[in-house]
Amino acid sequence: MNFRLSPTELLIAVLAVWRITHLLWGEDGPFELLLRLRKLAGRGFFGELLDCFYCLSLWIAIPFAWVMGNNWLERLVLWLSFSGGAILLERTTVARTPPAPEWSETPNISPSVEQ
C-alpha cells in the first residue's frame, strides 16, 4: 500500500471531516437552518445519526476517503483514519468544565453556655 497523501493533505482532510461533522452535529447554523434540519430528522435513522458525533463522522469521511484513495484498501484505511482523526480532534477541543467543589461548610455551632 503506497499512500500518495502528504501530511498536509491528511491534516486538511481530517479538519474538513471534523468541521462538517461538527457543523451538522452541534451547531445551529445561519438562521437556525441546521437546528431545523436536526428537528426535521426526528428520532429515525437520520435523527439518531445527527445526534452521534462518532457515527456521523464515519458517514462524512466516506466521500473524502473515496476521492483520496486509490484502491479499496486505501479507501478503507483512509475512511477510518479521517473519522478517527475527527473524533480525536473533537475530544481534545470539547469544552471541559472544572469540577465543582464537593465540600460544604457547616456553621460552627458551639453549645450554648449558660451564664
Wavefront OBJ file of the C-alpha trace (Angstrom):
o trace
v 0.000 0.000 0.000
v 1.545 3.251 -1.119
v -0.378 6.313 0.042
v 0.055 9.412 -2.040
v -1.205 11.781 0.671
v 1.190 14.259 2.169
v 0.888 15.055 5.886
v -0.650 18.397 4.887
v -3.320 16.715 2.758
v -4.091 14.291 5.563
v -4.443 17.147 8.049
v -6.687 19.117 5.695
v -8.938 16.093 5.133
v -9.231 15.401 8.879
v -10.018 19.061 9.565
v -12.647 19.086 6.818
v -14.311 15.915 8.138
v -14.290 17.365 11.664
v -15.701 20.708 10.518
v -18.569 19.264 8.500
v -19.373 16.711 11.203
v -19.333 19.356 13.936
v -21.450 21.704 11.837
v -24.171 19.090 11.273
v -23.975 17.592 14.765
v -23.753 20.536 17.122
v -24.255 23.935 15.537
v -27.411 25.869 14.786
v -26.116 27.406 11.568
v -27.263 30.612 9.945
v -30.940 31.319 10.541
v -31.001 28.117 12.638
v -31.126 26.045 9.434
v -29.098 23.169 10.859
v -31.122 23.154 14.062
v -34.281 22.867 11.957
v -32.676 20.086 9.922
v -31.958 18.088 13.087
v -35.508 18.642 14.341
v -36.899 17.609 10.953
v -34.833 14.412 11.061
v -36.745 13.385 14.176
v -35.963 10.162 16.008
v -35.464 7.947 12.972
v -32.211 6.830 11.378
v -31.152 10.327 10.304
v -32.140 11.865 13.624
v -30.068 9.326 15.523
v -27.194 9.822 13.076
v -27.179 13.581 13.631
v -27.167 13.039 17.411
v -23.966 10.943 17.416
v -20.692 12.675 16.512
v -18.880 9.340 16.182
v -21.453 7.828 13.824
v -21.804 10.984 11.767
v -18.032 11.309 11.315
v -17.963 7.849 9.730
v -20.530 8.892 7.146
v -18.905 12.258 6.464
v -15.488 10.607 5.990
v -16.723 8.254 3.233
v -16.614 10.704 0.298
v -13.214 12.040 1.390
v -11.770 8.535 1.556
v -13.356 7.579 -1.753
v -11.853 10.539 -3.612
v -8.425 10.426 -1.960
v -7.857 6.665 -2.009
v -6.527 4.717 -4.997
v -7.961 1.287 -4.213
v -10.335 -0.388 -1.781
v -7.728 -0.995 0.908
v -6.534 2.611 0.857
v -10.113 3.865 0.940
v -10.907 1.680 3.934
v -7.843 2.846 5.859
v -8.425 6.499 4.942
v -12.103 6.250 5.872
v -11.306 5.045 9.374
v -8.361 7.441 9.684
v -10.378 10.507 8.733
v -13.190 9.590 11.101
v -10.758 8.724 13.891
v -8.865 11.983 13.414
v -12.092 13.979 13.557
v -13.116 12.156 16.740
v -9.735 12.806 18.366
v -9.960 16.460 17.395
v -13.455 16.718 18.838
v -12.416 15.065 22.086
v -9.465 17.412 22.523
v -11.408 20.586 21.720
v -14.591 19.938 23.682
v -15.102 22.416 26.497
v -14.354 20.919 29.840
v -15.948 22.449 32.861
v -13.885 22.347 36.007
v -15.214 20.024 38.665
v -17.471 21.634 41.217
v -16.165 21.743 44.754
v -17.501 18.899 46.822
v -17.232 20.436 50.251
v -19.781 22.363 52.172
v -19.261 24.472 55.189
v -21.459 23.924 58.169
v -21.841 26.723 60.646
v -19.784 26.331 63.759
v -22.426 25.966 66.417
v -20.991 25.946 69.872
v -23.042 24.651 72.756
v -24.815 27.421 74.490
v -23.142 28.371 77.694
v -25.482 29.374 80.426
v -24.420 32.459 82.260
l 1 2 3 4 5 6 7 8 9 10 11 12 13 14 15 16 17 18 19 20 21 22 23 24 25 26 27 28 29 30 31 32 33 34 35 36 37 38 39 40 41 42 43 44 45 46 47 48 49 50 51 52 53 54 55 56 57 58 59 60 61 62 63 64 65 66 67 68 69 70 71 72 73 74 75 76 77 78 79 80 81 82 83 84 85 86 87 88 89 90 91 92 93 94 95 96 97 98 99 100 101 102 103 104 105 106 107 108 109 110 111 112 113 114 115
